[in-house]
Amino acid sequence: MAGAVPRSLRRLRRISPLTVDLGLGALFVLIVTVEAAGASMTGAQIELLVALTLVLAGCIVLRRTIPLAAQIIATVALTAEAFLGVATEFSPLATLVCAYSVGLYANQAKARWGTLIIVAGVVGFHAGTPGLDRVAPANLISVLLVWLVAWGVGYSSARRRDEQDLAQRALERQVIAEERVRVSRELHDVVGHTVNLLVVQAGAARLMLDSDPAMTRSLLQGMENTGRATLADLDRVLANLRSDPTDGSRDGADPAPGLTQLPELVERFQDSGVEARLTVDPTLRLPRDLDLSAYRIVQEALTNTLKHAAPCSATVLVERRNGSVIVEVSDTGPGARTTDRPGRGLLGIAERVSLYGGMLEHGNGESGGFLLRAVLPVP
């Protein structure tokens, strides 16, 4: 029984707004007809009542598409009923619905005109209705307050809806901007790393082409392997760009690189002038995004070593300590000069670290060379 109520509500939500408004208009006509059936009216008055009631019902039906015009027409029709003496007790309900609708569906500028129309309509209806009790100030003010409250409920609901729309659009823009930064960072890491490796290996192959064909062959094989691995990485990044992250279509894509691919990464640098030694905690397991970030930090740090310090040796350490994963890359190169500015690679690493609320240290090591140390909290 409890599950039947939500199902009924879902079926009601699927009803189109036009169907709802047609139903409200028909219900209004029915109520007015039942009330007017017991009233003593001439044939001309009945014709007027029918015509004006249909106009009021039409305003209810059109209250969403032309809210301000519907309120104006309904107000004029109701005032005409009052002055012609054919208004019923339920006739003002049409203008009450239109007052709420103009606040809810009209734009902000037009909705504010609704208050003036409400005041004019309530005063006009009471002025045209016979009987001094109907135009008593207290009665007039109470009716006016009810109509203004209905308008205010619609107006405040519309403004909350507008604020939610603005917040949603701002959130969408923020998500797009963050996605652009993420993709540009990924492309920089993938392409920058590969280009530096290929340039160094191609230069070494050119120098050894005549003197050491076997070494040249090994360097060319390394370039081929690097290119293939990079193409697979680029395919993954581009596949993420083409897919919607909420539809689950990424699940079948090639997995992102992580700590398990670090031995292959380090091996690419062996023939490029960077003798890297890798130490990774074999029991370390990280969430997918954090695993990728740790891999990219090592990749960019070794690429910087290749660009600025080769030939040299490097040490890569990845371990978990005190609830955080420590990524440390050091080399035996000449170190950084005081005039050097952080490049895009270090800025990309800093962005990755700040994304997880971690800490980044880099600079010349105590025994020379360059040291980069990232501390990434593990959720």
C-alpha positions as CSV (number, residue, x, y, z in Angstrom):
1,M,0.0,0.0,0.0
2,A,2.9,2.3,0.8
3,G,4.5,1.8,-2.6
4,A,1.2,2.6,-4.4
5,V,1.2,6.2,-3.3
6,P,4.6,7.1,-4.9
7,R,3.6,5.3,-8.1
8,S,0.4,7.4,-8.2
9,L,2.4,10.6,-7.6
10,R,4.7,9.6,-10.5
11,R,1.8,9.1,-12.8
12,L,0.4,12.5,-11.8
13,R,3.7,14.2,-12.6
14,R,3.6,12.7,-16.1
15,I,0.4,14.6,-16.9
16,S,1.1,17.6,-19.2
17,P,0.6,21.1,-17.8
18,L,-1.9,21.9,-20.5
19,T,-4.1,18.9,-19.4
20,V,-3.9,20.1,-15.8
21,D,-5.0,23.6,-16.9
22,L,-7.8,22.3,-19.0
23,G,-9.0,20.3,-16.1
24,L,-8.9,23.3,-13.8
25,G,-10.8,25.4,-16.4
26,A,-13.5,22.7,-16.7
27,L,-13.7,22.4,-12.9
28,F,-14.2,26.2,-12.6
29,V,-17.0,26.2,-15.2
30,L,-18.7,23.3,-13.4
31,I,-18.5,25.0,-10.0
32,V,-19.9,28.3,-11.4
33,T,-22.6,26.4,-13.3
34,V,-23.8,24.6,-10.1
35,E,-23.9,27.8,-8.1
36,A,-25.6,29.8,-10.9
37,A,-28.3,27.0,-11.3
38,G,-29.9,28.1,-8.1
39,A,-29.8,31.9,-8.8
40,S,-32.7,33.8,-10.4
41,M,-31.4,35.4,-13.6
42,T,-32.9,36.6,-16.8
43,G,-32.0,35.0,-20.2
44,A,-29.7,37.9,-21.0
45,Q,-27.9,37.6,-17.7
46,I,-27.4,33.9,-18.2
47,E,-25.9,34.5,-21.6
48,L,-23.5,37.1,-20.1
49,L,-22.6,34.8,-17.3
50,V,-21.8,31.9,-19.7
51,A,-19.7,34.1,-21.9
52,L,-17.7,35.7,-19.1
53,T,-17.3,32.4,-17.3
54,L,-15.8,30.9,-20.4
55,V,-13.5,33.9,-20.7
56,L,-12.3,33.3,-17.1
57,A,-11.9,29.6,-17.7
58,G,-9.8,30.4,-20.8
59,C,-7.6,32.6,-18.7
60,I,-7.0,29.7,-16.4
61,V,-6.0,27.5,-19.3
62,L,-3.6,30.2,-20.7
63,R,-2.1,31.2,-17.4
64,R,1.2,29.6,-18.1
65,T,1.8,30.8,-21.7
66,I,0.6,34.4,-21.3
67,P,0.4,35.0,-17.5
68,L,0.2,38.8,-17.5
69,A,-2.4,39.0,-20.3
70,A,-4.4,36.2,-18.7
71,Q,-4.5,38.1,-15.4
72,I,-5.5,41.4,-17.1
73,I,-8.3,39.7,-19.1
74,A,-9.6,37.8,-16.1
75,T,-9.6,41.0,-14.0
76,V,-11.6,42.8,-16.7
77,A,-14.1,39.9,-17.1
78,L,-14.6,39.6,-13.3
79,T,-15.1,43.4,-13.0
80,A,-17.6,43.3,-15.8
81,E,-19.5,40.4,-14.0
82,A,-19.7,42.5,-10.9
83,F,-21.0,45.7,-12.6
84,L,-23.5,43.6,-14.7
85,G,-24.7,41.8,-11.6
86,V,-24.0,38.3,-12.8
87,A,-20.9,37.5,-10.7
88,T,-21.1,34.3,-8.5
89,E,-19.3,33.5,-5.3
90,F,-16.8,31.4,-7.1
91,S,-16.1,33.7,-10.0
92,P,-13.2,35.5,-8.2
93,L,-11.3,32.1,-8.0
94,A,-10.2,32.5,-11.6
95,T,-8.4,35.8,-10.8
96,L,-6.9,34.2,-7.7
97,V,-5.4,31.4,-9.8
98,C,-4.2,34.0,-12.4
99,A,-2.6,36.2,-9.6
100,Y,-0.6,33.2,-8.4
101,S,0.4,32.3,-12.0
102,V,1.6,35.7,-13.0
103,G,3.9,35.7,-10.0
104,L,5.2,32.2,-10.9
105,Y,5.4,32.2,-14.7
106,A,5.9,35.8,-15.8
107,N,9.3,37.3,-16.0
108,Q,10.4,39.5,-13.1
109,A,9.5,42.8,-14.7
110,K,6.0,41.7,-15.8
111,A,5.3,39.8,-12.6
112,R,5.6,43.1,-10.6
113,W,2.8,44.6,-12.6
114,G,0.6,41.8,-11.3
115,T,0.3,43.6,-7.9
116,L,-1.2,46.7,-9.5
117,I,-3.7,44.6,-11.5
118,I,-4.6,42.7,-8.3
119,V,-5.4,46.0,-6.5
120,A,-7.4,47.4,-9.4
121,G,-9.3,44.1,-9.8
122,V,-10.2,43.7,-6.2
123,V,-11.3,47.3,-5.8
124,G,-13.3,47.1,-9.1
125,F,-15.0,43.9,-8.2
126,H,-16.1,45.2,-4.8
127,A,-17.1,48.6,-6.3
128,G,-19.4,46.9,-8.8
129,T,-20.9,44.4,-6.4
130,P,-24.2,45.5,-4.8
131,G,-24.4,45.6,-1.0
132,L,-22.5,47.8,1.4
133,D,-21.2,44.7,3.3
134,R,-19.2,43.7,0.3
135,V,-17.4,47.0,0.1
136,A,-16.6,47.3,3.8
137,P,-12.9,48.4,4.2
138,A,-12.1,45.3,6.4
139,N,-13.5,42.9,3.9
140,L,-11.8,44.7,1.0
141,I,-8.4,44.6,2.8
142,S,-8.7,41.0,3.8
143,V,-9.6,39.9,0.2
144,L,-6.8,42.0,-1.2
145,L,-4.3,40.4,1.2
146,V,-5.4,36.9,0.1
147,W,-4.8,37.8,-3.5
148,L,-1.5,39.5,-2.8
149,V,-0.3,36.5,-0.8
150,A,-1.2,34.2,-3.7
151,W,0.9,36.4,-6.0
152,G,3.7,36.5,-3.5
153,V,3.8,32.7,-3.2
154,G,4.1,32.4,-6.9
155,Y,6.7,35.2,-7.2
156,S,8.9,33.8,-4.4
157,S,8.8,30.4,-5.9
158,A,9.8,31.8,-9.3
159,R,12.7,33.6,-7.8
160,R,13.9,30.5,-6.0
161,R,13.7,28.6,-9.3
162,D,15.7,31.4,-11.0
163,E,18.3,31.2,-8.3
164,Q,18.5,27.5,-8.6
165,D,18.9,27.7,-12.4
166,L,21.7,30.3,-12.0
167,A,23.4,28.1,-9.5
168,Q,23.1,25.1,-11.8
169,R,24.5,27.0,-14.7
170,A,27.4,28.3,-12.6
171,L,28.0,24.7,-11.4
172,E,28.0,23.5,-15.0
173,R,30.5,26.2,-16.0
174,Q,32.7,25.3,-13.1
175,V,32.6,21.6,-14.0
176,I,33.5,22.4,-17.6
177,A,36.4,24.6,-16.5
178,E,37.7,21.9,-14.1
179,E,37.4,19.3,-16.9
180,R,39.3,21.5,-19.3
181,V,42.1,21.9,-16.7
182,R,42.1,18.2,-16.0
183,V,42.3,17.3,-19.7
184,S,45.0,19.9,-20.4
185,R,47.0,18.6,-17.5
186,E,46.7,15.0,-18.7
187,L,47.6,16.0,-22.3
188,H,50.6,17.9,-21.1
189,D,51.9,15.0,-19.0
190,V,51.4,12.5,-21.7
191,V,52.7,14.5,-24.7
192,G,55.4,16.3,-22.8
193,H,56.8,13.1,-21.4
194,T,56.7,11.3,-24.7
195,V,58.2,14.2,-26.8
196,N,61.2,14.6,-24.4
197,L,61.9,10.8,-24.4
198,L,61.6,10.6,-28.2
199,V,63.9,13.6,-28.7
200,V,66.6,12.3,-26.4
201,Q,66.4,8.7,-27.8
202,A,66.3,10.0,-31.4
203,G,69.4,12.1,-30.8
204,A,71.3,9.2,-29.2
205,A,70.3,6.9,-32.1
206,R,71.6,9.4,-34.6
207,L,74.9,9.6,-32.8
208,M,75.3,5.9,-32.6
209,L,73.9,5.0,-36.0
210,D,77.3,4.2,-37.5
211,S,79.4,3.3,-34.5
212,D,77.0,1.0,-32.6
213,P,74.1,-0.4,-34.8
214,A,72.9,-2.7,-32.0
215,M,72.5,0.2,-29.6
216,T,70.8,2.2,-32.3
217,R,68.4,-0.7,-32.9
218,S,67.7,-0.8,-29.1
219,L,67.0,2.9,-29.0
220,L,64.7,2.7,-32.0
221,Q,62.8,-0.2,-30.3
222,G,62.5,1.9,-27.2
223,M,61.1,4.8,-29.2
224,E,58.6,2.5,-30.8
225,N,57.5,1.1,-27.4
226,T,57.2,4.6,-26.0
227,G,55.1,5.7,-29.0
228,R,52.8,2.8,-28.7
229,A,52.3,3.3,-25.0
230,T,51.6,7.0,-25.5
231,L,49.1,6.3,-28.3
232,A,47.2,4.0,-25.9
233,D,47.3,6.7,-23.2
234,L,46.0,9.3,-25.7
235,D,43.2,7.0,-26.8
236,R,42.1,6.7,-23.2
237,V,42.1,10.5,-22.6
238,L,40.2,11.1,-25.8
239,A,37.7,8.4,-25.0
240,N,37.0,10.1,-21.8
241,L,36.4,13.4,-23.7
242,R,33.9,11.8,-26.0
243,S,31.9,10.0,-23.2
244,D,29.6,11.2,-20.5
245,P,31.1,10.5,-17.1
246,T,27.7,9.7,-15.7
247,D,26.6,7.1,-18.2
248,G,29.1,4.4,-17.2
249,S,30.6,4.3,-20.8
250,R,34.1,4.7,-19.4
251,D,34.0,1.4,-17.6
252,G,34.9,-0.5,-20.8
253,A,37.8,1.9,-21.7
254,D,41.4,1.0,-21.2
255,P,42.3,1.5,-17.5
256,A,44.3,4.6,-16.6
257,P,48.0,4.0,-15.7
258,G,48.8,3.7,-12.0
259,L,51.5,2.5,-9.6
260,T,51.5,-1.0,-11.2
261,Q,52.8,0.6,-14.4
262,L,55.7,2.5,-12.7
263,P,58.3,-0.2,-13.5
264,E,57.5,0.2,-17.2
265,L,57.7,3.9,-16.9
266,V,61.1,3.8,-15.2
267,E,62.4,1.4,-17.8
268,R,61.7,3.9,-20.6
269,F,64.2,6.3,-19.1
270,Q,67.0,3.8,-18.8
271,D,68.3,4.4,-22.4
272,S,67.8,8.1,-22.2
273,G,70.4,9.1,-19.7
274,V,68.4,8.7,-16.5
275,E,69.3,5.6,-14.5
276,A,66.3,5.4,-12.2
277,R,65.8,3.1,-9.2
278,L,62.3,2.4,-8.1
279,T,61.0,1.5,-4.7
280,V,57.3,1.0,-4.3
281,D,55.4,-0.5,-1.4
282,P,54.0,-3.7,-2.9
283,T,50.9,-3.7,-0.6
284,L,50.0,-0.1,-1.5
285,R,46.5,0.1,-3.0
286,L,45.0,3.5,-3.9
287,P,41.7,4.8,-5.3
288,R,41.8,5.1,-9.1
289,D,42.1,8.9,-9.4
290,L,44.8,9.0,-6.7
291,D,46.6,6.1,-8.3
292,L,46.7,8.0,-11.6
293,S,47.9,11.2,-9.9
294,A,50.7,9.4,-8.2
295,Y,51.8,7.9,-11.5
296,R,51.6,11.3,-13.3
297,I,53.7,13.0,-10.5
298,V,56.5,10.4,-11.0
299,Q,56.2,10.7,-14.7
300,E,56.5,14.5,-14.8
301,A,59.3,14.5,-12.2
302,L,61.4,12.0,-14.2
303,T,60.6,14.0,-17.4
304,N,62.0,17.1,-15.7
305,T,65.0,15.2,-14.6
306,L,65.5,14.1,-18.2
307,K,65.2,17.6,-19.5
308,H,67.3,19.5,-17.0
309,A,69.7,17.0,-15.4
310,A,70.5,14.0,-17.7
311,P,72.7,12.2,-17.8
312,C,72.3,11.3,-14.1
313,S,70.7,8.8,-11.8
314,A,67.4,9.1,-10.1
315,T,65.6,7.5,-7.2
316,V,61.8,7.0,-7.0
317,L,60.2,6.2,-3.7
318,V,56.4,5.6,-3.2
319,E,55.2,4.5,0.2
320,R,52.3,4.9,2.6
321,R,53.0,6.7,5.9
322,N,50.6,8.1,8.5
323,G,47.5,7.9,6.3
324,S,49.2,9.5,3.3
325,V,51.0,8.3,0.3
326,I,54.5,9.8,-0.1
327,V,55.9,10.2,-3.6
328,E,59.5,11.2,-3.7
329,V,61.7,11.7,-6.7
330,S,65.4,12.8,-6.4
331,D,68.3,12.9,-8.9
332,T,72.0,13.5,-8.9
333,G,71.9,16.3,-11.4
334,P,73.2,19.9,-11.0
335,G,70.0,21.0,-9.2
336,A,67.9,24.0,-9.8
337,R,69.3,27.5,-10.3
338,T,67.9,30.3,-8.1
339,T,66.8,32.2,-11.2
340,D,64.7,29.3,-12.5
341,R,60.9,29.6,-12.5
342,P,58.6,26.7,-12.0
343,G,57.6,25.3,-15.4
344,R,54.2,23.9,-16.5
345,G,55.3,20.5,-15.3
346,L,55.8,21.6,-11.7
347,L,52.6,23.7,-11.8
348,G,50.7,20.6,-13.0
349,I,52.1,18.6,-10.2
350,A,51.1,21.3,-7.7
351,E,47.6,21.3,-9.1
352,R,47.3,17.5,-8.7
353,V,48.6,17.7,-5.1
354,S,46.3,20.6,-4.1
355,L,43.3,18.7,-5.6
356,Y,43.7,16.2,-2.8
357,G,44.6,18.7,-0.1
358,G,48.2,17.5,0.0
359,M,51.6,19.1,0.3
360,L,54.4,19.6,-2.2
361,E,58.0,20.3,-1.7
362,H,60.7,20.7,-4.4
363,G,64.1,22.2,-4.6
364,N,67.8,21.3,-4.3
365,G,68.5,18.3,-2.1
366,E,70.8,18.3,0.9
367,S,73.4,16.2,-1.0
368,G,72.9,17.9,-4.3
369,G,70.6,17.3,-7.2
370,F,66.9,18.1,-7.3
371,L,64.3,16.7,-4.9
372,L,60.5,16.6,-5.3
373,R,58.3,15.3,-2.5
374,A,54.5,15.1,-2.6
375,V,52.3,14.1,0.3
376,L,48.9,12.9,-0.8
377,P,46.2,12.1,1.9
378,V,44.5,8.8,1.3
379,P,40.8,8.9,1.8
